[in-house]
Amino acid sequence: MTSTLASAAELYLDGGWTAGGGTFTTANPTTGETLAEVAAADAADVDRAVEAAARALRGEWAATPPSAKGALLHTLAGLVERDVETLARLEAQDMGVPLGIAQGLFVPNLIASLRYYAGWADKINGDLLATDGYFGAPTHSYTRREPIGVIAAIVPWNAPLMILGWKLAPALATGNTVIVKPPEDASLSILHLARLVDEAGFPAGTVQVLPGLGEVAGEALTLHPGVHKVSFTGSTEVGRRILRNSATHFTRTTLELGGKSPQIIFDDADLESAVRGAAMGLFTNQGRVCAAGTRILVHRSVADAMLDGLTQAAEAQVLGDPLAPETTMGPLVNAAQRDRVLGYLHRGLDEGATLVAGGAAPDGPGHFVAPTVFAGGNDITISREEIFGPVGTVITFDDDAEAIALANDNRYGLAATVWTSDVRRAHAVAAALEAGAVGVNGWSPLAPQLPWGGLKASGIGRELGHEGILANTESKTVTVVL
């Protein structure tokens, strides 16, 4: 880990480590102390990286057989397995996730994505197409799935390694080259991953890591004519800017943006499981999850039981150093995010929500906010906007139609959860919900095999599963007149 921190002031560019156009510092959100000085790529660095990615795309990476691409992804997965502890500790220190979540979810999900798409690398196939011929002559027509080209992967700070895996693994399996822009608030784990990419033996320029500021490095990537696709996970507001930038050169985009996901608890649900799952959806990673289930829609007959259960779950959280084994909730990533969340808490009270649990920042160092539960309506700000903190609102309903209407009455459409023991109701409600992914009796199931992405203001396109292959390739039609 010491070597990773020591090398953070360099970019991983064209197969080597080099100084960037500047630097910035990253702080420990638990203590406020500086963790490392990190390289900041500028537009000139982006130009160099795009040139190197284009050379690899046409050269050594293009000449690497599909099975060898898969073998490299497996090798990288093995190195990540070897360094799980280092990678997890870096994420815990850098952005405040409890170490157990980084060790048990984030890094293993990266490994699973690498291995899943390693298996796809030699199975990128097109289709044979039947036609009526060409002016009386028979034809042999088929499609090819070809790499899009140079892909910019812009990663958020809430789960850097896991979400990078969703972008990096399918892009490499399909033959693209990738320039990674880590989040400025949490770059260190991805910089260590760059060391593993180098150790695995990927050709120079195939994967590059350019930490830096979004308005400099990110902007240069999204406007660069040599970047063929931008894959971005982050806020809806930044997603809009990237989409506008992409129009300049008709750059392909995949955008996984914000969410305000409903969790619907029906009166026939297993309440013990529903309380446990709803609390997981609220409090995992301090609520810093795009799919966080922060709108708890509860049938009126079980509302009191759910409020009691969520209050107990909130009070059971242990706030503290994310490296401490007893900690279940760490700090938010920086002071600005903490203050933003606290602003929403004040607004909830001002708009008439009832505070049930939490509602403040504890005394002492670090960017902590207590796990918070409100009771209120679906029309107040804390029920409408993404907070990205451990804050949820319990909202009551009287029948299935009202539950569906409340769930869909939001500009976001990333995910939803349904808690019921009636399988017919589960399928009917899942079909009616405006969401890219629905979990039944389990909050936000994630696996590399399952496509992921949103509707409405939650984004464009899908990652993971076979759709991740399609999202990283272009279809070319070839017709031979016989």
The 8 nearest C-alpha neighbors of each residue, nearest first, counted from 0:
[[1, 3, 2, 85, 4, 89, 191, 86],
 [0, 2, 4, 3, 5, 6, 85, 7],
 [1, 3, 5, 0, 4, 6, 7, 191],
 [4, 2, 0, 6, 5, 1, 191, 7],
 [5, 3, 7, 1, 2, 6, 35, 0],
 [4, 6, 2, 3, 7, 1, 8, 35],
 [7, 5, 3, 8, 4, 9, 2, 16],
 [8, 6, 37, 4, 9, 5, 3, 38],
 [7, 9, 38, 37, 6, 36, 22, 18],
 [10, 8, 18, 38, 17, 7, 6, 16],
 [9, 11, 17, 209, 16, 12, 18, 19],
 [10, 12, 16, 208, 207, 15, 17, 209],
 [11, 13, 207, 15, 14, 10, 48, 16],
 [14, 12, 204, 203, 51, 15, 48, 207],
 [13, 15, 203, 12, 204, 11, 197, 202],
 [16, 14, 12, 11, 13, 17, 203, 10],
 [17, 15, 11, 10, 9, 12, 18, 14],
 [16, 18, 9, 10, 19, 15, 11, 12],
 [19, 17, 9, 10, 38, 8, 20, 16],
 [20, 18, 40, 21, 38, 39, 10, 9],
 [19, 21, 41, 40, 39, 18, 44, 22],
 [22, 20, 39, 19, 38, 40, 23, 41],
 [21, 23, 38, 39, 37, 36, 8, 24],
 [22, 24, 37, 36, 39, 38, 25, 21],
 [25, 23, 36, 37, 35, 26, 33, 22],
 [24, 26, 35, 34, 33, 184, 36, 23],
 [27, 25, 33, 34, 32, 31, 28, 24],
 [26, 28, 31, 32, 29, 93, 30, 34],
 [29, 27, 31, 332, 365, 30, 333, 366],
 [30, 28, 365, 27, 330, 31, 320, 366],
 [31, 29, 365, 32, 28, 27, 364, 26],
 [30, 32, 27, 28, 26, 29, 365, 33],
 [33, 31, 30, 27, 26, 34, 28, 29],
 [32, 34, 26, 35, 25, 27, 31, 24],
 [35, 33, 26, 25, 27, 32, 36, 24],
 [36, 34, 25, 24, 33, 4, 37, 7],
 [35, 37, 24, 8, 23, 7, 25, 22],
 [38, 36, 8, 7, 23, 22, 24, 35],
 [37, 39, 8, 22, 9, 19, 21, 210],
 [40, 38, 211, 22, 21, 210, 19, 20],
 [41, 39, 19, 211, 20, 44, 216, 209],
 [40, 42, 44, 20, 216, 43, 215, 45],
 [41, 43, 45, 44, 219, 216, 46, 215],
 [42, 44, 46, 45, 41, 47, 20, 40],
 [45, 43, 47, 41, 46, 42, 40, 48],
 [44, 46, 42, 48, 43, 47, 49, 41],
 [45, 47, 43, 49, 44, 48, 50, 42],
 [48, 46, 44, 50, 45, 49, 51, 43],
 [47, 49, 45, 51, 50, 46, 12, 52],
 [48, 50, 52, 46, 51, 47, 53, 45],
 [49, 51, 53, 47, 48, 52, 46, 54],
 [50, 52, 204, 48, 54, 53, 49, 13],
 [53, 51, 204, 49, 55, 54, 50, 176],
 [52, 54, 56, 50, 51, 55, 49, 57],
 [55, 53, 51, 57, 56, 52, 58, 50],
 [56, 54, 58, 52, 60, 57, 204, 53],
 [55, 57, 53, 54, 61, 58, 60, 176],
 [58, 56, 54, 55, 61, 53, 59, 60],
 [59, 57, 55, 61, 54, 56, 60, 62],
 [58, 60, 62, 61, 55, 63, 202, 57],
 [61, 59, 63, 55, 62, 56, 58, 202],
 [60, 62, 58, 59, 56, 63, 57, 174],
 [63, 61, 59, 60, 64, 58, 57, 56],
 [62, 64, 60, 61, 59, 67, 68, 65],
 [65, 63, 67, 66, 62, 68, 61, 121],
 [66, 64, 121, 68, 120, 67, 69, 63],
 [65, 67, 69, 121, 68, 64, 70, 120],
 [66, 68, 70, 64, 69, 65, 71, 63],
 [69, 67, 65, 71, 66, 70, 64, 120],
 [68, 70, 117, 66, 72, 120, 67, 71],
 [69, 71, 67, 73, 68, 72, 74, 66],
 [72, 70, 74, 68, 73, 69, 75, 67],
 [71, 73, 75, 69, 117, 74, 70, 113],
 [74, 72, 76, 70, 71, 75, 114, 117],
 [75, 73, 71, 77, 72, 76, 199, 70],
 [74, 76, 72, 78, 77, 73, 199, 71],
 [77, 75, 73, 79, 110, 74, 78, 113],
 [76, 78, 80, 74, 75, 79, 73, 81],
 [77, 79, 81, 75, 80, 76, 82, 195],
 [78, 80, 82, 76, 81, 77, 83, 75],
 [81, 79, 77, 83, 78, 82, 76, 110],
 [80, 82, 78, 79, 83, 77, 84, 76],
 [83, 81, 79, 85, 80, 84, 86, 78],
 [84, 82, 80, 86, 85, 81, 79, 87],
 [83, 85, 87, 82, 86, 88, 102, 81],
 [86, 84, 88, 82, 87, 83, 0, 89],
 [85, 87, 89, 83, 188, 88, 84, 82],
 [86, 88, 101, 84, 90, 102, 89, 85],
 [89, 87, 91, 85, 90, 86, 92, 84],
 [88, 90, 86, 92, 188, 87, 91, 93],
 [91, 89, 93, 87, 88, 92, 94, 188],
 [92, 90, 96, 95, 88, 89, 98, 93],
 [93, 91, 89, 90, 95, 27, 94, 88],
 [92, 94, 90, 185, 27, 91, 89, 95],
 [95, 93, 332, 185, 91, 90, 92, 96],
 [94, 96, 91, 329, 330, 92, 321, 93],
 [95, 97, 91, 284, 329, 321, 94, 98],
 [98, 96, 321, 99, 100, 329, 91, 327],
 [97, 99, 101, 322, 91, 100, 321, 102],
 [98, 100, 102, 101, 97, 103, 324, 104],
 [101, 99, 103, 104, 102, 98, 97, 105],
 [100, 102, 105, 87, 98, 99, 104, 103],
 [103, 101, 99, 87, 100, 106, 104, 98],
 [102, 104, 100, 101, 99, 107, 105, 106],
 [105, 103, 100, 107, 101, 108, 106, 102],
 [104, 106, 101, 161, 108, 107, 102, 109],
 [105, 107, 109, 108, 104, 102, 101, 161],
 [108, 106, 110, 109, 104, 105, 111, 103],
 [107, 109, 111, 105, 106, 110, 161, 104],
 [110, 108, 161, 164, 106, 112, 107, 111],
 [111, 109, 107, 76, 113, 108, 112, 114],
 [110, 112, 108, 114, 109, 113, 115, 107],
 [113, 111, 115, 109, 447, 110, 114, 164],
 [114, 112, 168, 110, 111, 116, 115, 72],
 [113, 115, 117, 111, 112, 116, 73, 110],
 [116, 114, 112, 117, 118, 113, 111, 447],
 [115, 117, 119, 118, 113, 114, 169, 168],
 [118, 116, 69, 114, 72, 119, 120, 115],
 [117, 119, 116, 115, 120, 69, 114, 121],
 [118, 120, 116, 122, 117, 121, 172, 123],
 [119, 121, 172, 69, 65, 117, 122, 118],
 [122, 120, 65, 66, 119, 123, 118, 69],
 [123, 121, 119, 120, 124, 118, 65, 66],
 [124, 122, 121, 120, 144, 119, 173, 125],
 [125, 123, 122, 144, 143, 126, 142, 121],
 [124, 126, 143, 142, 144, 141, 127, 123],
 [127, 125, 142, 141, 128, 124, 143, 140],
 [126, 128, 141, 140, 142, 129, 125, 139],
 [129, 127, 140, 141, 126, 130, 139, 142],
 [128, 130, 127, 140, 131, 139, 138, 132],
 [131, 129, 132, 128, 138, 140, 137, 139],
 [132, 130, 133, 129, 137, 138, 135, 136],
 [131, 133, 137, 138, 130, 136, 135, 134],
 [132, 134, 136, 135, 137, 138, 480, 131],
 [135, 133, 136, 132, 137, 131, 480, 138],
 [134, 136, 133, 132, 137, 131, 138, 480],
 [135, 137, 133, 132, 134, 481, 138, 480],
 [138, 136, 132, 481, 480, 133, 135, 139],
 [139, 137, 480, 132, 481, 479, 140, 478],
 [138, 140, 479, 478, 480, 141, 481, 137],
 [141, 139, 478, 128, 477, 138, 127, 479],
 [140, 142, 127, 128, 477, 126, 476, 478],
 [143, 141, 476, 125, 126, 475, 477, 474],
 [142, 144, 125, 475, 474, 145, 476, 124],
 [145, 143, 474, 125, 473, 472, 124, 475],
 [144, 146, 472, 473, 143, 147, 474, 475],
 [147, 145, 472, 175, 148, 174, 173, 473],
 [146, 148, 472, 473, 471, 227, 175, 145],
 [149, 147, 175, 146, 227, 150, 176, 56],
 [148, 150, 176, 226, 227, 177, 175, 52],
 [151, 149, 228, 177, 229, 227, 226, 176],
 [150, 152, 229, 178, 177, 179, 230, 228],
 [153, 151, 179, 230, 180, 178, 229, 231],
 [154, 152, 231, 180, 179, 230, 151, 181],
 [153, 155, 181, 232, 182, 159, 163, 152],
 [156, 154, 182, 233, 157, 232, 159, 158],
 [155, 157, 182, 185, 159, 158, 184, 154],
 [156, 158, 155, 287, 159, 288, 94, 284],
 [159, 157, 161, 156, 160, 162, 105, 155],
 [160, 158, 156, 162, 161, 155, 163, 154],
 [161, 159, 163, 162, 158, 164, 109, 189],
 [162, 160, 109, 105, 164, 163, 158, 159],
 [161, 163, 165, 164, 159, 160, 158, 166],
 [162, 164, 160, 166, 165, 161, 167, 159],
 [165, 163, 109, 167, 161, 162, 166, 168],
 [164, 166, 162, 163, 167, 463, 168, 112],
 [167, 165, 163, 164, 168, 169, 170, 152],
 [166, 168, 164, 170, 163, 169, 165, 171],
 [167, 169, 113, 171, 170, 164, 116, 166],
 [170, 168, 172, 171, 116, 167, 468, 467],
 [169, 171, 167, 175, 173, 168, 172, 471],
 [172, 170, 174, 175, 173, 168, 169, 167],
 [173, 171, 120, 169, 174, 170, 116, 168],
 [172, 174, 171, 170, 146, 175, 120, 169],
 [175, 173, 171, 146, 172, 170, 61, 176],
 [176, 174, 148, 146, 171, 170, 173, 149],
 [175, 177, 205, 149, 52, 56, 206, 150],
 [178, 176, 150, 206, 151, 149, 205, 179],
 [177, 179, 207, 151, 206, 208, 152, 150],
 [180, 178, 208, 152, 151, 207, 209, 153],
 [179, 181, 153, 209, 210, 152, 208, 154],
 [182, 180, 210, 186, 154, 179, 153, 183],
 [183, 181, 156, 185, 184, 155, 186, 154],
 [182, 184, 185, 186, 211, 212, 181, 210],
 [183, 185, 182, 156, 25, 186, 94, 332],
 [186, 184, 93, 156, 182, 183, 94, 187],
 [187, 185, 181, 182, 189, 183, 188, 190],
 [186, 188, 190, 189, 185, 89, 191, 7],
 [187, 189, 191, 89, 190, 86, 90, 186],
 [190, 188, 192, 191, 187, 186, 193, 160],
 [189, 191, 193, 187, 192, 188, 186, 7],
 [192, 190, 188, 194, 193, 189, 3, 187],
 [191, 193, 189, 195, 194, 190, 196, 188],
 [194, 192, 196, 190, 191, 195, 189, 197],
 [193, 195, 197, 191, 192, 196, 198, 190],
 [194, 196, 198, 192, 197, 193, 199, 78],
 [197, 195, 193, 199, 198, 194, 192, 201],
 [196, 198, 194, 195, 200, 199, 193, 201],
 [197, 199, 195, 200, 196, 194, 201, 75],
 [200, 198, 196, 197, 75, 74, 195, 201],
 [201, 199, 198, 197, 202, 196, 71, 203],
 [200, 202, 199, 197, 196, 203, 205, 71],
 [203, 201, 205, 60, 200, 204, 59, 55],
 [204, 202, 14, 13, 205, 201, 55, 206],
 [203, 205, 13, 52, 51, 55, 206, 14],
 [204, 206, 176, 203, 202, 55, 52, 177],
 [207, 205, 177, 204, 178, 176, 208, 179],
 [206, 208, 178, 12, 11, 179, 204, 177],
 [209, 207, 179, 11, 178, 180, 10, 210],
 [208, 210, 180, 10, 40, 179, 211, 207],
 [211, 209, 181, 180, 39, 40, 38, 208],
 [210, 212, 39, 40, 216, 183, 209, 38],
 [211, 213, 215, 214, 216, 183, 39, 217],
 [212, 214, 217, 215, 216, 218, 211, 183],
 [213, 215, 218, 212, 217, 216, 219, 211],
 [216, 214, 218, 212, 213, 217, 41, 219],
 [217, 215, 219, 41, 218, 213, 211, 40],
 [216, 218, 213, 220, 219, 215, 214, 221],
 [217, 219, 214, 221, 215, 220, 216, 222],
 [220, 218, 216, 222, 217, 221, 42, 223],
 [221, 219, 217, 223, 218, 222, 216, 45],
 [220, 222, 218, 219, 223, 244, 245, 217],
 [221, 223, 219, 220, 244, 218, 224, 245],
 [222, 224, 220, 225, 226, 221, 219, 248],
 [225, 223, 226, 248, 222, 227, 250, 247],
 [224, 226, 223, 227, 49, 149, 53, 50],
 [227, 225, 149, 223, 224, 228, 150, 151],
 [226, 228, 250, 149, 148, 150, 251, 225],
 [229, 227, 251, 150, 250, 252, 226, 151],
 [230, 228, 151, 252, 150, 152, 231, 251],
 [231, 229, 253, 152, 252, 254, 153, 151],
 [232, 230, 153, 254, 152, 229, 253, 154],
 [233, 231, 255, 256, 154, 155, 254, 153],
 [234, 232, 256, 155, 231, 255, 235, 257],
 [233, 235, 256, 257, 236, 237, 238, 232],
 [234, 236, 238, 256, 257, 237, 239, 456],
 [235, 237, 239, 238, 234, 240, 233, 256],
 [238, 236, 240, 239, 234, 235, 241, 233],
 [239, 237, 235, 241, 236, 240, 242, 234],
 [240, 238, 242, 236, 237, 241, 235, 243],
 [239, 241, 237, 243, 238, 242, 244, 236],
 [242, 240, 244, 238, 243, 239, 245, 221],
 [241, 243, 245, 239, 240, 244, 238, 246],
 [242, 244, 240, 241, 246, 245, 239, 247],
 [245, 243, 241, 246, 242, 222, 247, 221],
 [246, 244, 250, 242, 247, 243, 249, 241],
 [245, 247, 249, 244, 243, 248, 250, 242],
 [246, 248, 245, 244, 249, 222, 243, 250],
 [247, 249, 250, 246, 224, 245, 222, 223],
 [250, 248, 246, 245, 247, 251, 227, 244],
 [249, 251, 245, 227, 228, 248, 252, 246],
 [250, 252, 228, 227, 229, 249, 245, 253],
 [253, 251, 229, 228, 230, 254, 250, 245],
 [252, 254, 230, 460, 459, 231, 229, 255],
 [253, 255, 458, 459, 231, 232, 256, 230],
 [256, 254, 232, 458, 452, 457, 231, 233],
 [255, 257, 457, 235, 458, 233, 234, 232],
 [258, 256, 457, 234, 235, 289, 233, 385],
 [257, 259, 289, 411, 413, 260, 290, 457],
 [260, 258, 385, 411, 293, 261, 384, 292],
 [259, 261, 292, 415, 414, 258, 290, 291],
 [262, 260, 294, 415, 292, 406, 295, 263],
 [261, 263, 416, 295, 292, 415, 296, 417],
 [264, 262, 296, 417, 418, 297, 416, 261],
 [265, 263, 297, 418, 296, 298, 268, 417],
 [266, 264, 298, 267, 268, 419, 418, 263],
 [265, 267, 268, 298, 301, 300, 264, 419],
 [268, 266, 265, 419, 420, 269, 421, 418],
 [269, 267, 419, 418, 420, 265, 270, 266],
 [268, 270, 272, 271, 273, 267, 419, 420],
 [271, 269, 273, 272, 268, 274, 305, 304],
 [270, 272, 274, 273, 269, 275, 308, 276],
 [273, 271, 275, 270, 269, 274, 276, 440],
 [272, 274, 270, 276, 275, 271, 277, 269],
 [275, 273, 277, 271, 276, 272, 308, 270],
 [274, 276, 272, 278, 273, 277, 279, 271],
 [277, 275, 279, 273, 278, 274, 442, 272],
 [276, 278, 280, 274, 279, 275, 273, 281],
 [279, 277, 281, 275, 280, 276, 282, 274],
 [280, 278, 276, 283, 277, 282, 281, 275],
 [279, 281, 292, 277, 291, 278, 282, 442],
 [282, 280, 278, 279, 286, 292, 293, 291],
 [281, 283, 286, 285, 389, 279, 278, 280],
 [284, 282, 279, 285, 286, 280, 281, 287],
 [283, 285, 286, 287, 96, 282, 328, 288],
 [286, 284, 389, 282, 283, 287, 388, 328],
 [287, 285, 389, 388, 282, 284, 281, 283],
 [288, 286, 387, 285, 388, 284, 157, 289],
 [287, 289, 291, 290, 286, 387, 157, 284],
 [290, 288, 258, 257, 291, 287, 256, 387],
 [289, 291, 288, 414, 258, 260, 292, 413],
 [292, 290, 288, 280, 289, 293, 281, 286],
 [293, 291, 280, 260, 261, 281, 262, 294],
 [292, 294, 391, 281, 291, 295, 260, 392],
 [295, 293, 261, 392, 292, 391, 296, 262],
 [296, 294, 393, 262, 261, 394, 392, 293],
 [295, 297, 263, 394, 395, 262, 393, 294],
 [298, 296, 264, 395, 302, 263, 299, 394],
 [299, 297, 396, 265, 300, 395, 266, 301],
 [298, 300, 302, 395, 301, 396, 397, 297],
 [299, 301, 298, 302, 266, 303, 297, 397],
 [302, 300, 304, 299, 303, 298, 266, 305],
 [301, 303, 299, 305, 304, 297, 300, 306],
 [304, 302, 306, 305, 301, 307, 300, 299],
 [303, 305, 307, 301, 302, 306, 308, 270],
 [306, 304, 308, 302, 307, 303, 309, 274],
 [307, 305, 303, 309, 308, 304, 310, 302],
 [306, 308, 310, 304, 305, 309, 303, 311],
 [307, 309, 305, 311, 310, 306, 274, 304],
 [310, 308, 312, 306, 311, 307, 305, 313],
 [311, 309, 313, 307, 312, 308, 356, 306],
 [310, 312, 314, 308, 309, 313, 315, 307],
 [313, 311, 309, 315, 310, 314, 308, 278],
 [314, 312, 310, 315, 370, 311, 316, 309],
 [313, 315, 311, 312, 316, 310, 356, 370],
 [316, 314, 312, 313, 311, 317, 310, 327],
 [315, 317, 314, 313, 327, 318, 328, 312],
 [316, 318, 326, 327, 328, 315, 319, 325],
 [319, 317, 328, 329, 326, 316, 327, 320],
 [320, 318, 329, 326, 321, 317, 328, 323],
 [319, 321, 322, 323, 329, 29, 326, 318],
 [322, 320, 97, 329, 323, 98, 91, 95],
 [321, 323, 98, 320, 324, 97, 91, 88],
 [324, 322, 320, 321, 325, 326, 319, 98],
 [325, 323, 326, 322, 99, 98, 321, 327],
 [324, 326, 323, 327, 317, 319, 321, 322],
 [327, 325, 317, 319, 323, 324, 328, 318],
 [326, 328, 317, 316, 97, 318, 325, 329],
 [329, 327, 318, 326, 285, 317, 97, 316],
 [328, 330, 321, 95, 319, 318, 96, 97],
 [331, 329, 367, 366, 95, 29, 28, 365],
 [332, 330, 366, 333, 367, 337, 95, 336],
 [331, 333, 94, 28, 95, 330, 336, 366],
 [334, 332, 336, 335, 28, 331, 366, 337],
 [335, 333, 337, 336, 366, 338, 332, 331],
 [334, 336, 338, 337, 333, 339, 332, 340],
 [335, 337, 339, 338, 334, 333, 340, 331],
 [338, 336, 334, 340, 339, 335, 366, 331],
 [337, 339, 341, 335, 340, 336, 334, 342],
 [338, 340, 336, 342, 337, 341, 335, 343],
 [339, 341, 343, 337, 342, 338, 388, 386],
 [342, 340, 338, 344, 343, 339, 337, 345],
 [341, 343, 339, 345, 340, 344, 338, 346],
 [342, 344, 346, 340, 341, 345, 347, 381],
 [345, 343, 341, 347, 342, 346, 358, 340],
 [346, 344, 342, 348, 343, 347, 349, 341],
 [345, 347, 349, 343, 348, 344, 350, 342],
 [348, 346, 344, 350, 352, 345, 349, 381],
 [347, 349, 352, 351, 345, 346, 350, 344],
 [348, 350, 346, 347, 351, 345, 352, 344],
 [351, 349, 347, 348, 352, 346, 379, 380],
 [350, 352, 348, 349, 353, 347, 375, 379],
 [353, 351, 375, 348, 347, 374, 350, 373],
 [354, 352, 374, 373, 355, 375, 351, 348],
 [353, 355, 373, 356, 352, 372, 374, 358],
 [354, 356, 373, 372, 353, 310, 374, 357],
 [357, 355, 372, 371, 310, 354, 358, 313],
 [358, 356, 371, 369, 370, 359, 372, 355],
 [357, 359, 371, 344, 369, 356, 354, 360],
 [360, 358, 369, 357, 368, 361, 341, 344],
 [359, 361, 368, 369, 367, 362, 358, 341],
 [362, 360, 359, 363, 368, 367, 369, 364],
 [361, 363, 360, 364, 367, 365, 359, 368],
 [362, 364, 361, 365, 367, 366, 360, 30],
 [365, 363, 30, 29, 366, 362, 31, 367],
 [364, 366, 29, 30, 28, 367, 31, 330],
 [365, 367, 330, 331, 334, 337, 28, 333],
 [368, 366, 330, 365, 360, 331, 361, 369],
 [369, 367, 360, 359, 370, 361, 337, 366],
 [368, 370, 357, 360, 359, 371, 358, 367],
 [371, 369, 389, 357, 313, 390, 368, 282],
 [370, 372, 357, 390, 356, 358, 369, 389],
 [373, 371, 356, 391, 355, 392, 390, 354],
 [374, 372, 354, 392, 355, 353, 393, 352],
 [375, 373, 393, 353, 392, 352, 394, 354],
 [374, 376, 352, 394, 393, 392, 373, 353],
 [375, 377, 378, 394, 379, 382, 374, 352],
 [376, 378, 382, 379, 394, 405, 375, 383],
 [377, 379, 376, 382, 383, 380, 381, 375],
 [380, 378, 382, 381, 377, 376, 383, 350],
 [379, 381, 383, 382, 384, 378, 347, 346],
 [380, 382, 383, 379, 347, 384, 343, 392],
 [383, 381, 380, 377, 379, 384, 294, 378],
 [384, 382, 380, 381, 379, 409, 378, 385],
 [385, 383, 381, 380, 382, 386, 259, 258],
 [384, 386, 259, 387, 258, 257, 383, 381],
 [385, 387, 388, 340, 384, 343, 390, 381],
 [388, 386, 287, 286, 385, 288, 389, 340],
 [387, 389, 286, 287, 386, 285, 390, 340],
 [390, 388, 286, 285, 370, 282, 281, 371],
 [391, 389, 371, 388, 372, 370, 293, 281],
 [392, 390, 293, 372, 294, 373, 281, 371],
 [391, 393, 373, 294, 374, 372, 295, 375],
 [392, 394, 295, 374, 296, 373, 375, 294],
 [395, 393, 296, 376, 375, 295, 297, 374],
 [394, 396, 297, 299, 298, 296, 302, 393],
 [397, 395, 298, 299, 402, 401, 398, 297],
 [396, 398, 298, 299, 401, 395, 399, 402],
 [399, 397, 401, 400, 396, 402, 298, 265],
 [400, 398, 402, 401, 403, 397, 428, 396],
 [399, 401, 403, 402, 398, 404, 397, 405],
 [400, 402, 404, 403, 399, 398, 396, 405],
 [401, 403, 399, 405, 400, 404, 396, 406],
 [404, 402, 406, 400, 401, 405, 407, 399],
 [403, 405, 401, 407, 406, 402, 408, 400],
 [406, 404, 408, 402, 403, 407, 401, 377],
 [405, 407, 403, 404, 408, 261, 402, 432],
 [408, 406, 404, 405, 409, 433, 403, 432],
 [409, 407, 405, 406, 404, 410, 377, 403],
 [410, 408, 411, 407, 383, 406, 259, 412],
 [409, 411, 456, 455, 412, 408, 383, 457],
 [412, 410, 456, 457, 258, 409, 455, 259],
 [413, 411, 434, 454, 453, 457, 433, 455],
 [412, 414, 453, 434, 435, 457, 258, 454],
 [415, 413, 436, 434, 260, 437, 290, 435],
 [416, 414, 437, 261, 260, 262, 434, 438],
 [415, 417, 262, 438, 437, 439, 442, 263],
 [416, 418, 439, 263, 262, 440, 438, 419],
 [417, 419, 440, 264, 268, 439, 263, 265],
 [420, 418, 268, 421, 267, 265, 417, 425],
 [419, 421, 268, 267, 422, 269, 418, 425],
 [422, 420, 424, 423, 419, 425, 267, 268],
 [421, 423, 425, 424, 420, 426, 419, 427],
 [424, 422, 425, 426, 421, 427, 428, 420],
 [423, 425, 427, 421, 422, 426, 428, 419],
 [426, 424, 422, 423, 428, 427, 429, 421],
 [427, 425, 429, 423, 424, 428, 430, 422],
 [428, 426, 424, 430, 429, 425, 423, 431],
 [427, 429, 431, 430, 425, 426, 424, 432],
 [430, 428, 426, 432, 431, 427, 425, 437],
 [429, 431, 427, 428, 432, 426, 433, 425],
 [432, 430, 428, 429, 427, 433, 403, 426],
 [431, 433, 429, 434, 430, 428, 407, 403],
 [434, 432, 412, 407, 431, 454, 435, 406],
 [435, 433, 412, 414, 413, 436, 432, 454],
 [434, 436, 453, 413, 452, 414, 454, 412],
 [437, 435, 414, 434, 415, 413, 438, 451],
 [438, 436, 415, 416, 414, 429, 439, 434],
 [439, 437, 416, 441, 443, 442, 417, 415],
 [438, 440, 417, 441, 416, 418, 437, 425],
 [441, 439, 418, 417, 438, 419, 442, 416],
 [440, 442, 439, 438, 276, 443, 444, 416],
 [441, 443, 438, 416, 276, 444, 280, 440],
 [444, 442, 438, 445, 441, 290, 416, 414],
 [443, 445, 442, 438, 441, 446, 437, 449],
 [446, 444, 443, 449, 447, 451, 448, 108],
 [445, 447, 448, 449, 444, 108, 111, 112],
 [448, 446, 112, 463, 449, 464, 115, 111],
 [447, 449, 464, 446, 463, 450, 465, 115],
 [448, 450, 464, 446, 447, 463, 451, 445],
 [451, 449, 463, 464, 462, 461, 466, 448],
 [450, 452, 462, 461, 463, 449, 436, 435],
 [453, 451, 461, 435, 255, 413, 460, 462],
 [454, 452, 413, 435, 457, 458, 412, 434],
 [453, 455, 412, 457, 435, 458, 434, 413],
 [454, 456, 457, 411, 412, 410, 458, 453],
 [457, 455, 411, 458, 410, 454, 235, 412],
 [458, 456, 256, 453, 257, 411, 454, 413],
 [457, 459, 255, 254, 256, 453, 456, 454],
 [458, 460, 254, 253, 255, 453, 461, 454],
 [461, 459, 253, 452, 254, 458, 462, 470],
 [460, 462, 452, 451, 450, 466, 467, 253],
 [461, 463, 467, 451, 450, 466, 452, 165],
 [464, 462, 467, 450, 447, 449, 451, 165],
 [463, 465, 448, 450, 449, 466, 467, 447],
 [464, 466, 468, 467, 463, 469, 448, 450],
 [467, 465, 469, 464, 468, 470, 463, 450],
 [466, 468, 463, 462, 470, 465, 464, 469],
 [469, 467, 465, 466, 471, 470, 169, 472],
 [468, 470, 466, 472, 471, 467, 465, 473],
 [471, 469, 467, 468, 472, 466, 461, 462],
 [472, 470, 468, 469, 170, 147, 467, 146],
 [473, 471, 146, 147, 145, 469, 144, 470],
 [474, 472, 145, 144, 147, 146, 475, 471],
 [473, 475, 144, 143, 142, 145, 472, 476],
 [474, 476, 143, 142, 473, 144, 477, 145],
 [475, 477, 142, 141, 143, 474, 478, 140],
 [478, 476, 141, 140, 142, 475, 479, 143],
 [479, 477, 140, 139, 480, 138, 141, 476],
 [478, 480, 139, 138, 481, 140, 477, 137],
 [481, 479, 138, 137, 478, 139, 136, 133],
 [480, 138, 137, 479, 136, 139, 133, 132]]
